[in-house]
Amino acid sequence: MLFCDKLRLLIEERNLTQKQVAKDLNIAPSTMGGYVQGMSQPDFDTLKRLAAYFDVSTDYLLDVPEKATNGFMEDELLRVFRSMTQEQKAIFVDQGKAFIRANTSSKE
């Protein structure tokens, strides 16, 4: 997935606007628009600030696969999990365990 697509997804998932992200990071709104449209890419410092702002790795933004995961779906799962509150994480893990139990019982 391209940088611009990942950035757009992160903005949408958090119900933010490009303008708000630009303001929060002290970036010109037109510059942020260029990033989201794929017309330009951030410098290293801005890339690091974007990663910190969205609580993702620069590798995620640049689509560099992490060695500890098994592909896009696992990367997405990890990214979503890391963006949750502690309470949401606990609920998410419990629901995941329920899916596993349901899968196991349906095989018997």
VEXDREN-2710 file (C-alpha; in Angstrom, 1 decimal):
% VEXDREN-2710
k/r/px/py/pz
1/MET/0.0/0.0/0.0
2/LEU/1.3/3.4/-0.9
3/PHE/2.3/6.0/1.7
4/CYS/-0.5/8.3/0.6
5/ASP/-3.1/5.6/1.0
6/LYS/-1.8/4.6/4.5
7/LEU/-1.8/8.2/5.6
8/ARG/-5.4/8.7/4.3
9/LEU/-6.5/5.6/6.1
10/LEU/-5.0/6.7/9.4
11/ILE/-6.6/10.1/9.1
12/GLU/-10.0/8.6/8.3
13/GLU/-9.8/5.9/11.0
14/ARG/-9.3/8.6/13.6
15/ASN/-12.1/10.8/12.3
16/LEU/-9.6/13.6/11.7
17/THR/-9.2/16.1/8.9
18/GLN/-6.1/16.7/6.9
19/LYS/-6.3/20.3/8.1
20/GLN/-6.4/19.2/11.8
21/VAL/-3.4/16.9/11.4
22/ALA/-1.5/19.6/9.6
23/LYS/-2.3/22.1/12.4
24/ASP/-1.3/19.6/15.1
25/LEU/2.0/18.9/13.4
26/ASN/2.7/22.5/12.3
27/ILE/2.6/21.5/8.6
28/ALA/1.1/23.6/5.9
29/PRO/-2.4/22.2/4.9
30/SER/-1.3/22.3/1.3
31/THR/1.7/20.2/2.1
32/MET/-0.4/17.7/4.0
33/GLY/-2.8/17.6/1.0
34/GLY/0.2/16.8/-1.2
35/TYR/1.1/13.9/1.1
36/VAL/-2.4/12.5/1.0
37/GLN/-2.8/12.9/-2.7
38/GLY/0.6/11.2/-3.4
39/MET/2.0/14.4/-5.1
40/SER/4.8/14.7/-2.5
41/GLN/6.4/12.8/0.4
42/PRO/7.6/14.0/3.7
43/ASP/11.2/14.5/4.7
44/PHE/12.6/12.2/7.4
45/ASP/11.8/14.5/10.3
46/THR/8.2/14.9/9.2
47/LEU/7.9/11.2/8.6
48/LYS/9.0/10.5/12.2
49/ARG/6.5/13.1/13.5
50/LEU/3.7/11.5/11.5
51/ALA/4.6/8.1/12.8
52/ALA/4.6/9.4/16.4
53/TYR/1.3/11.3/15.9
54/PHE/-0.5/8.2/14.6
55/ASP/1.4/5.8/16.9
56/VAL/2.7/3.6/14.1
57/SER/6.2/2.8/12.9
58/THR/7.9/4.6/10.0
59/ASP/8.2/1.1/8.5
60/TYR/4.4/0.9/8.5
61/LEU/4.1/4.2/6.8
62/LEU/6.7/3.3/4.2
63/ASP/5.3/-0.2/3.7
64/VAL/8.4/-2.0/4.9
65/PRO/7.3/-5.4/6.1
66/GLU/8.2/-6.3/9.7
67/LYS/9.9/-9.6/10.1
68/ALA/7.8/-10.6/13.1
69/THR/4.5/-10.7/11.2
70/ASN/3.1/-12.8/8.4
71/GLY/1.8/-10.3/6.0
72/PHE/-0.5/-7.3/5.6
73/MET/-3.4/-8.7/7.6
74/GLU/-1.2/-9.4/10.6
75/ASP/0.4/-5.9/10.3
76/GLU/-3.0/-4.3/10.2
77/LEU/-4.2/-6.3/13.2
78/LEU/-1.1/-5.2/15.2
79/ARG/-1.5/-1.6/14.1
80/VAL/-5.2/-1.5/15.1
81/PHE/-4.4/-3.2/18.4
82/ARG/-1.7/-0.7/19.2
83/SER/-4.0/2.2/18.6
84/MET/-6.6/1.0/21.2
85/THR/-6.9/2.0/24.8
86/GLN/-6.0/-0.6/27.4
87/GLU/-9.7/-1.3/28.0
88/GLN/-10.3/-1.8/24.3
89/LYS/-7.3/-4.1/24.1
90/ALA/-8.6/-6.3/26.9
91/ILE/-12.0/-6.6/25.2
92/PHE/-10.4/-7.3/21.8
93/VAL/-8.2/-10.1/23.2
94/ASP/-11.3/-11.7/24.9
95/GLN/-13.2/-11.5/21.7
96/GLY/-10.3/-13.1/19.8
97/LYS/-10.2/-15.9/22.3
98/ALA/-13.9/-16.4/21.9
99/PHE/-13.4/-16.8/18.1
100/ILE/-10.7/-19.4/18.7
101/ARG/-12.9/-21.4/21.2
102/ALA/-15.8/-21.2/18.7
103/ASN/-13.5/-22.5/15.9
104/THR/-12.2/-25.3/18.1
105/SER/-15.7/-26.4/19.2
106/SER/-17.1/-26.4/15.7
107/LYS/-14.4/-28.9/14.5
108/GLU/-15.4/-31.4/17.2
END
